[in-house]
Amino acid sequence: MSRHPLSARSLLQLGIALGALAAAPAFAQTTPTATQADRPAEDDGEILVTARRREESLIDVPIAITTFSAAQLDRSGASDITDIANSTPNVTLEVSRGTSSTLTAFIRGVGQQDPVAGFEAGVGIYLDDVYLNRPQAAVLDIYDVERIEVLRGPQGTLYGRNTIGGAIKYVTKRLADLPTLTLRGSYGSYNQADGVASGSVPLLDGKVKIGGALARLSRDGFGTNFTTGQQNYNKDIWAGRGTIEIEPSSEAFFRVTGDYTHDKTNARGGHRLIPGIVSGTPVLANVFDTQGGLNSPKQDVVAWGISAFGEVHPASWLTFRSISAYRQDDSASPIDFDALPAVDVDVPAFYNNYQFSQEVQFLIDTGRFNGLIGAYYLDAGSRTTFDVRLPGTVTALTYGNVRTDTAAIFGDFTYDLTDMFSISAGGRYTWDNRRSQIQRNVYLGSSPFFGGTTAPIVRQTDFRGKLSFKQFTPRVSVSFKPNANNTLFASYAEGFKGGGFDPRGVGTAAPDLNGNGINGAGGDQQDIFNFLSFDPESVRTYEIGYKAALFDRRLNVSLSAFHSDYTDVQIPGSVGIVVGGIQSFAGITTNAGKAQIRGIEFEGNALLAKNFGTSGGRVNLAWTVGYLDAKYKSYIDSRGLQVADRRAVQNTPDWTASATLGYDVPIRDGSLNIGGTVSYRGASQQFEVPTPMLDQPGFALFDANAVWTVNKTFSIGLHGRNLFDKRYVVSGYNFLSQNPDTGVFNRTLTGNYIATLGRDGVLTGYYGNPRQVTLTAQVKF
């Protein structure tokens, strides 16, 4: 197993082995994206996007958007969807704690990091217009992609599922008109070895096309689990996608796509940040090493889906679309919270999710008037099952089974009052229904879900409940376009996310909320219902913006400023408790009163020099800046106290910034592109209360890329990420006693930390990737 970055000798031995391109993954201004039909746009410097479900120039869309074309993603060496966050203002995309495939996403301070059933994401992830209802298996690997669009702010009037914080659209490539075959391979640090083969063939005079892609992605671990002997932070993925397209005429298009991913990556063990309180186990030197002893069930993630897209044009001014999809994912995860060999806080877990969705759209285009009318239906099931194994063979089982039925009608309309002035208005009406089954039992030894055979010694929760929500959310905007190269806009939008039940809630711990003298332990079902449930959250966003292509399109800029009122913010969490003399834990979800989030976002791309160094040489600078002033205006804690000035919006750095300087020079039949990127993220907190050692101070990352496109057939590239080998925390667990106001850890008289769950204490961190260097090559036939 390689524990060190790729050596220079190994690079030389590789020769020409493997493929890509490299460039600035910022405000997409140098390489066009694709049209709504995902066909390449003309290379005239205009960026075409489909944020409003129709093909438009990026400069005309009154929404804050960052777009990454396939060429940009290749040039930057991006491996999965989290990589784009470094160059997107006010966006956080991280791999969740204790996993390698679950996504934590925040946009403009709105998101959700809890992966258990019952909590919905605040950021919508769309794979070819299909909303992914759960965060499991949502760390999408980048292969065979046409473009990725990041839309910031509420998008409920345009997309099938209401997205309160924003949306990320992952769009795969349309099949080519001619037979194609592309082979791409990579080798790099820690024995990274990736291979992607994609291709397609037209049949029946091009009216039918069949294609697909197969990806094998592997890498040794960044560290070692010294208890199990397994590699830690490794990668072991097989993935594939198959597509059939039918285009009988220019008036109709149909596409059926299936995808499958099998992730056999080892369990991702965390790094203890404190010595064992009782065992005295020291902190390991390498943050990627771990000592967690839990290795059952074996880590395994399988995700697959099938979707059918149809588009017909019954009239020149009318387009009808249908998007049908079924998706399913099943995960087995051994999560060792304490990261120690002995059982202290060990959590074997199963996540099982399915979803069926149907969306229909009517698009109207009469010239000055454009409109979208749509309807959406989602039937989804999410089941989370896990044991919490504590010292002395005590095990707390959590079983949460949540069924979601949601329907919505939505519309968005734009009218050009003149060639300069446009007004847009839209609305969405959502019906959300939740049905939950929750069981919390205490066993001696494992629960029956994980091989146990005994009956529970304590039944803490046996609950069934349902909730229904209805909400109308509008959006309006006005645009002023004095000429083709300048757009100013102002908008107002609302977003909504339904409530639900916390599957980790302990019914017997419910207080007497209705004042009838009987609490949850006494069997008061109304108290238990109110204790386990949480309310919807909503956001109102006011925004102004400016987009421009200046100096003969040598400078492209996008500037936006916004103010959001975020109410009833859903804050899930877990705490250690003692019920009936037995140590356990409980989920406690609150709706914080109100948060206010204000911010500014800037994206720019400048052609600094033409014919620099040689004829055709170009120097380009792309840069982004994001600023967030996010604060709670009201926050009542479990003591009934107003603590808004002592709480922070989690996973929300105040500053995000990036700059990419690139040089592109023609060489015979191809070109050489050299680029370097620095990205910065300000300080942020993992949770609302400060957590020393887990909260990440501000930091910068440096990347570099060099790509030689030899000709239209062959290219070779060298990519370096995190070149200064920065260590930074992306997520973690904490079960230590803290001051509820300052977050400072409480200590015993002898100076020891105080565990709130287990004996040795839990303060465990997970880290972003270390320095990696990758050589890539690509051949197109």
SULLINZI-V540154 format. One record per pair of residues at least 24 apart in sequence whose ideal C-beta (glycine too) atoms are under 7 Angstrom apart, sorted by the first residue. I is the first residue (numbers start at 1). J is the second residue. Records with the same first field share a line. If there is no record, write none. Layout:
I->J, J
//
This chain:
1->220, 221, 231
2->190, 191, 220
5->189, 771, 772, 773
6->188, 189, 773
11->775
14->187, 775
16->716, 777
17->185, 187, 775, 777
18->185, 186, 187, 775, 776, 777
19->184, 185, 715, 716, 717, 776, 777, 778
20->74, 75, 77, 707, 715, 717, 719, 776, 778
21->71, 74, 75, 673, 707, 709, 715, 717
22->75, 76, 77, 673, 675, 705, 706, 707, 717, 719
23->72, 75, 76, 662, 673, 675
24->72, 620, 622, 660, 662, 675
25->68, 72, 73, 76, 78, 84, 87
26->87, 603, 605, 622, 623, 624, 658, 660
27->66, 556, 558, 603, 604, 605, 622, 624
28->67, 68, 69, 72
29->556, 605
30->605, 620
31->69, 71, 72
32->69
33->67, 69, 147
34->146, 147
37->174, 253
38->146, 171, 173, 174
39->174
45->553
49->149
51->149, 151
52->158, 412
53->158, 361, 363, 372
54->363, 370
59->487, 547, 549
60->487
62->424, 477, 479, 489, 491, 545
63->151, 153
64->152, 153, 545, 560, 601
65->149, 150, 151
66->150, 603
67->147, 149
68->147, 148
69->147
70->145, 146, 147
73->142, 145
75->673, 675, 705, 707
76->705
77->705, 719, 721, 774
78->142
79->141, 142
80->139, 140, 141, 142
81->139, 140, 142, 170
82->139
84->148, 150
86->658, 679, 701
87->624, 658, 679
88->150, 624
89->601, 603, 624, 625, 626, 656
90->152, 599, 601, 626, 628, 656
91->150
92->651
94->730, 731
95->139, 730
96->135, 731
97->270, 731, 732, 733, 766
98->268, 270, 333, 335
99->268, 333
100->263, 265, 268
101->136, 137, 139, 263, 301
102->135, 136, 138, 139
103->135, 138, 139
104->651, 731
106->165, 651, 652
107->152, 165, 166
108->152, 153, 165, 166, 564, 597, 599, 628
109->597, 628, 630, 649, 652
110->164, 165, 539, 566
111->165, 651
113->651
114->572
116->384, 400, 503, 504
117->382, 383, 384, 400, 401, 402, 503
118->400, 402, 436, 500, 501, 502, 503
119->572
120->497
122->164, 165, 497
123->163, 165, 166, 168
124->159, 161, 163, 167
125->168
126->167, 168, 169, 170
127->170
128->171, 172, 257, 307
129->323
130->307, 323, 325, 357
131->160, 161, 357
133->353, 355, 378, 380
134->329, 353, 382
136->329, 331, 351, 353
137->261, 301, 303, 329
140->170
141->215, 217, 237, 239
143->196, 213, 215
144->172, 173, 198, 213, 241
145->170, 171, 172, 173
146->171, 172, 173, 174
147->171
153->493, 541, 543, 562
154->473, 493, 494, 495, 539, 541
156->410, 428, 473, 495
157->410, 411, 412, 426, 427, 428, 475
158->372, 412
160->357, 359, 376
161->376, 378
162->408, 428, 430, 473, 495, 496, 497
164->495, 496, 497, 539
172->241
175->200, 209, 211, 243, 245
176->200
177->202, 206
178->202
180->781
181->781
182->778, 780
183->779
184->776, 778
185->776, 777
186->774, 775, 776
187->775
188->772, 773, 774, 775
189->771, 772, 773
190->219, 220, 222
191->219, 220
192->219, 772, 774
193->218
207->246, 247, 248
208->246
209->245
210->244
211->243
212->240, 241, 242, 243
213->240, 241
214->240
215->239, 240
222->288, 770
223->286, 288, 289, 290
224->289
225->269, 290, 291, 292
226->289, 291
227->291, 292, 293, 341
228->295
230->266
231->266
232->266, 268, 269, 288, 289, 290
233->268, 288
234->265, 266
235->265
236->264, 265
237->261, 263, 265
238->262
251->312, 313
252->312
253->311
254->310
255->309
256->308
257->307
258->306
259->304, 305
260->304
261->303
262->302
263->301
264->300
265->299
266->299
267->295, 299, 333, 334
268->766
269->336, 339
270->339, 732, 733, 764, 765, 766
271->339, 764, 765, 767
272->339, 763, 764
273->693, 763, 764, 765
274->753, 761, 763
276->340, 760
277->752, 753, 755, 759, 760, 761
278->759, 760
279->340, 760
281->340
287->727, 767
288->767
290->339
291->339, 340, 341
292->336, 339, 340
293->336, 340, 341, 342
294->334, 336, 346, 348
295->334
296->334, 348
297->332, 334, 348
298->332
299->332, 333, 334
300->332
301->329, 331
302->329, 330
303->329
304->328
317->364, 365, 366
318->362, 364
319->363
320->362
321->360, 361
322->360
323->359
324->358
325->357
326->356
327->355
328->353, 354
329->353
337->733, 762, 764
338->758, 760, 762
339->764
340->760
343->389, 391
344->391, 758, 759, 760
345->388, 390, 735, 757, 758, 762
346->389
347->386, 387, 388
348->386, 387, 450
349->385, 386
350->385
351->384
352->383
353->381, 382
354->380, 381
355->380
368->415, 416
369->415
370->414
371->411, 413
372->411, 412
373->411
374->410, 411
375->409
376->407, 408
377->407
378->404, 406
379->405
380->404
384->503
385->449
387->446, 447, 450
388->585
390->583, 758
391->758, 759
393->444, 445
394->442, 444, 582, 583
395->443, 445, 446, 447
396->440, 442, 584, 585
397->439, 440, 441, 443, 447, 449
398->440, 503, 504
399->438, 439
400->436, 438, 503
401->437
402->434, 436, 500
403->435
404->434
405->433
406->430, 431, 432, 433
407->431
412->475
420->480, 481, 482
421->480
422->479
423->478
424->476, 477
425->476
426->474, 475
427->472, 473, 474
428->473
429->472
430->470, 471, 496
431->470
432->468, 469, 498
433->466, 468
434->466, 467, 498, 500
435->466
436->465, 500, 501
437->464
438->463, 501, 503, 505, 532
440->506, 507
442->582, 584
458->580, 582
460->506, 507, 508, 579
461->505, 506, 507
463->507, 528, 532
465->501, 529
467->499, 500, 533
469->498, 499, 536
471->496, 536
485->548, 549, 550
486->548
487->547
488->546
489->545
490->543, 544
491->543
492->542
493->541
494->538, 539, 540
495->538, 539
496->536, 538
497->536, 537
498->536
499->533, 534, 535, 536
500->534
501->532, 533
502->532, 534, 572, 587, 589
503->587
504->574, 586, 587
505->531, 532, 586, 587
506->577, 579, 584, 586
507->532
508->579
509->577, 579, 586
534->570, 589, 591
535->568, 591
536->568
537->567, 568, 569, 570, 591
538->567, 568
539->564, 565, 566
540->564, 565
554->606, 607
555->606
556->604, 605
557->604
558->603
559->602
560->601
561->600
562->598, 599
563->598
564->597
565->594, 596
566->594, 595, 597
567->594
569->595
571->688
575->756
576->735, 756, 757
585->757
588->638
592->632, 635
593->634, 635, 636
594->633, 634
595->630, 631, 632, 633, 649
596->631, 633
597->628, 630
598->629
599->626, 627, 628, 629
600->627
601->626
613->665
614->665
616->665, 666
617->663, 665
618->664
619->663
620->662
621->659, 661
622->660
623->658, 659
624->657, 658
625->657
626->656
627->654, 655
628->652, 654
637->740
643->741
646->741
647->688, 689
648->685, 688
650->685, 686, 687, 688
651->684
652->684
653->681, 682, 683, 684
654->682
655->680, 682
656->680, 681, 682
669->711
670->708, 709, 710, 711
671->709
672->708
673->707
674->706
675->705
676->704
677->703
678->702
686->731, 732
689->738, 740, 743
690->742, 743
691->734, 743
692->743, 745
693->763
694->729, 732, 734, 763, 765
696->728, 729
699->726, 728
701->726
712->780
713->779, 780
714->779
715->778
716->777
717->776
718->775
719->774, 776
720->773
721->772
722->769, 770, 771, 772
723->771
725->770, 771
727->767
728->767, 768
729->765, 767
730->766, 767, 768
731->766
732->764, 765, 766
733->762, 764
734->762, 763
735->761, 762
736->761, 762, 763
//
